[in-house]
Amino acid sequence: MPVRRGFPRARLAESTARLLGNKLALVGLVISAVVVGLILLAPILAPYRPDAIDYRALLQAPSAAHPLGADDLGRDVLTRTLYGGRLSLAVSLTSVLLAVAVGVPLGLLAGYVGGATDEILMRLVDSLMALPSLVLALTITAVLGPGLVNAMFAIAVVGLPAITRLVRGQVLTIKHNDYVLAARSVGVRPAVLVMRHIMPNVLGPVLVQAALGIGFAIITESSVSFLGLGAQPPTATWGSMVQVGFQYLETAPWIALAPAAMIFVAVLGFNLLGEGLRGSLDPTSRSAT
């Protein structure tokens, strides 16, 4: 059965009901919302400034003054975990948005035009997939130099192939549906046909991939920062905090445990949310829910 054009109100209500009826998706939504809420409320919840140094609290264990302990410079771990999460999530979200902003047009172009254009674009995408994602991200960041902006660009490049191939595959299927062929036969311009008849049916799978991509981007950013190629001191991200705490695992494990736990919880939440969205928004996987 051909996929319906657009995303009418009835279909939106149906997808919302499917999402709310998926227990794992609800768990993922709650977890993601709690993580994002804690990060956004950092100025209210954090007891100190993220760069405040207290030499009297060097490597101090969790206490009333420092609920999650203090690091090697006496900085409050709770405060830095909350503020570090803001940067980690901002880098991850921006990277995914960049990948979507570039990958969707490339996938639409390759899938609809086909021929030599498709071959050239897909070979370029395949070349990006030749290396493991983390290795490619580290290579790009090492070449460009350490820093959050370069790490953001590297993560976006790593996420680009999945978006492009996903959109291309959707377009190759949708463009042969009857309503697309009918629109083409009456002289609808290609740009209008793609934006009004094809694009709305691609958005669901793209949203699913984006939600799953946020979790992967958080892991990649943390890995890059852990290796010293992302955030530079004294800027805190979850990855850089784990890198500092790794040096004190035997004497002060709380330095690494707090950001590592946040990485785990955030990735779990976004992955569960992505799987729930797959069942409610992606027409090709509805039978799985």
N, C-alpha and C positions, 0 to 999 in steps of 0.2 A: 504494500500500500504506500503511495507517495506521501511524503512528509508534508504536512500542511504549511502553507505560506504564512509567514509572520508568527506572532506569538499572542493570539487573542486572549481575552480575559478569561474565558472558560479553560483554556489550556494552562494559563498561569495558575488558576485556582486548583486545577488537577495536579499540577506539579508541586504546588505548595502542600497539598494534602498528602502526597506521596512522601515528601520530605519530612513532614511532621509525623508521619506514620512509621518512619524508619528510626528504630531506637538508637542504632549506632550513629546515625546522622545527628540525632538530637544530642547525644552525648558529645559528639564532636563540636556541635554548635555551642553548647554550654561551655566546654573547655576553652574553645577559641575565644568566646566572648569574655570569659573570666580573665584569660591571659591578656587580651587587648585592654580590658578595663583596668587591670592592675597597672599596665604600662602607661596608659593615658593619665591615670591618677597619681603617677609618680610624684609630682610636686606636692601633693597633699599627703600621700602615704609615707613617703621617704622621710626619715627623721633627720637627715643631714644633707648637705650638698654632696654631690658625687665626687668632688675633688677635695673635700675637707680632710685634712691630715691631722691625726692625733697620735703623736709619738708615744703617749702613755698607753695606747691600746694596741701596740704592735702584736699581730697574730693572736689577739685576744679571742678566747672561745665565746660561743654564744652566751649572752647575758642580757640583763634588763636594759643596759645602755646600748648594746649592739645585739639585737635579737638573732641575727644570723652570723655573728662574729665580726671580726675585723681582719683586714688583709695585712700584707707585709709592711705597709706604710701607715697602718692604723686607720684606713678608710673603711667606712661601714659597708659590709657586704650586701646587706639588704638594699641600701640606697643605690649602690652601684649595679646591683642586679636589675632593679626596676628601671633605672635610667639607661643601662646598657641594653635592655630589651627594647627600648624605644628606637635606638639606632639599628639593632639587629633586625627588627621588624620593618623599619623604614627602608633599609637597604633591600630586604627580601621582597617587599611589596613593589618597590620601584623597579627592581630587576624584572619581576614577572610582568609588570605593566609594559616595560620596554620590549620584552620578548613578544608580548601579545601585539603591541602596536606595530612591530615590524613583521612578525610571523604571519599575522592574519592577511595583510595585503599580499605578501609573497605567496601564501598558499592559495588565495583566491586567484591570483594571476596565473600561477602554474597549473592549477586545476581547470580553470575555465579556458585559457588560451591553448594549453597543451603544446604539442609539437616540440620544436627546438627550444622554445622558452621554458617549457616544463623540464626538458632534459638538462638544460644548463643550470636552472635553479636547484633541481634535485641533486645534481652532482655536487654543487656547492654545499648543500645541506648534508649530503653524505660525507663530505670531507670533514665537516665539523663533528660528525659522529664517529670518525675513525678512532679517536682517542677516548678513553673513559672520561666521563663528565668532570669528575674532580680533578683529574690530571690536566685536562684542557683549561679549566678555570685557574688552576695554579700556574700553568704556563703563561696564560695571558696576563695574569696579575704580575708575575715575575718580570715579564718583558716590559709592561707599562710602568712598573714601580709600585711599591706598597702604598696603600691608601684606600679609604672607603669608596671613593668615586671610581677608581680603577677596579676594585673588587665588584662593585655594582655592575659595571660594564661587562666584566668577565662572566658573572652569573647570568646576565641577560643573554650573552652570546651562547652560553651552554644550554639555556632553556629554549632558544630560538628553534632548533631543529624539530623538537617535539610538536610545537605549535604549528609550524609550517606544514609538516607532514600530516598532522591531524586535519587541518583545514583543507589541504589538497585532497585527501581521501574523501572527505565529506562532499566537496564540490564535484568530484568525479562521479559520485553517486547521484547527487541531487540534480545535476544539470541534464540528466537523461529522463527526469520525471516528466509526466505529461504536461503539467501546468507550465513548466519551464519551456518545453518545446512549443507549446501553444503561444506563449508570450513572444518567443523568438519568431514564430511564423507570421505574427501580425506586425512585425517590425519594431518591437521594443528595442531600444538601444542597449548594447551590451552593458554599459555602466549602470543603467537603470535596472536592467534585469538582474545583475549581480547584487545590487544594493537592496532591491525590494523583494526579490524572489528567492535568492540563494543565501544571502548574508543572515537573515533572521534565523534560518535553520541551522546555521553553523555556530551561533552564539552559545547554545546550550553546551555542546561538547567542549567549546573553548573555555567556558566558565568552569567546567569540571576540571579540565587540565590546569587552569590557573590556580584553583584551590589546592590541587595536589602539588603544583609547582611551588607554592609558597613554603610548604614543608621542606621540599628539597632545597630551596633557596636558603632557608634558615640553616640547614646542615652545611651547605657549601660555604656560606658566609662565616659560619663558626669555624670551619676547617681552615679557611684562608686566614682568618684572624689568629687562630691558634698557632699557625706557622709563621706569624709575624708579617704577613703580606696584606693584612686588612687594616683595622683600626690601629693607630699608633698611640703609644702612651702620651698623656694620661687618659686618653679617651677610652671609655669602657664599652665593650660589647660582650655578649655572652662568650664568644670564642676567645677573646683576649683575656677575659677573667679566668676561664678554664686554663689557659696557658700559664698565667701567673700562679694559679692554685696548684697546677701540676707539680711545681717545684717544691710544694709544701704538703704533699699528700700524707706523709707520715706524721708530721707535726701539727698541721692545721688543715685537715681535709675539708672543713666547711667552706674554705675559699673557693674550691672548685665544685663542691657538691651543689651549691645553690644555683649557679648559672647552668650547670649540666642538667639539673632537674628541670629547669625552665625550658631548656632546649628540647628535652624529651617530651614534656607536657605539650608545648606549643606544636611540635611536629605531629604528635599523636592527634591533637585536636583538629588540625587542618587536614590531615589525611582522612580521618573519619568523616569530616565534613565533606571532603571531596568525593568520597565513596557514596555518601548519601546524595549528593547532587548528581552523581552519575546515574543513580537509579531514578531520580525524579525529573531530570532535565534532558538527559541523553536519550533520544528516541530508540536508539539501537540497543539499549541495555535495559529497557523497561521490564522485560520479561524476567530479569534477575531479581526484581524487588518483590 
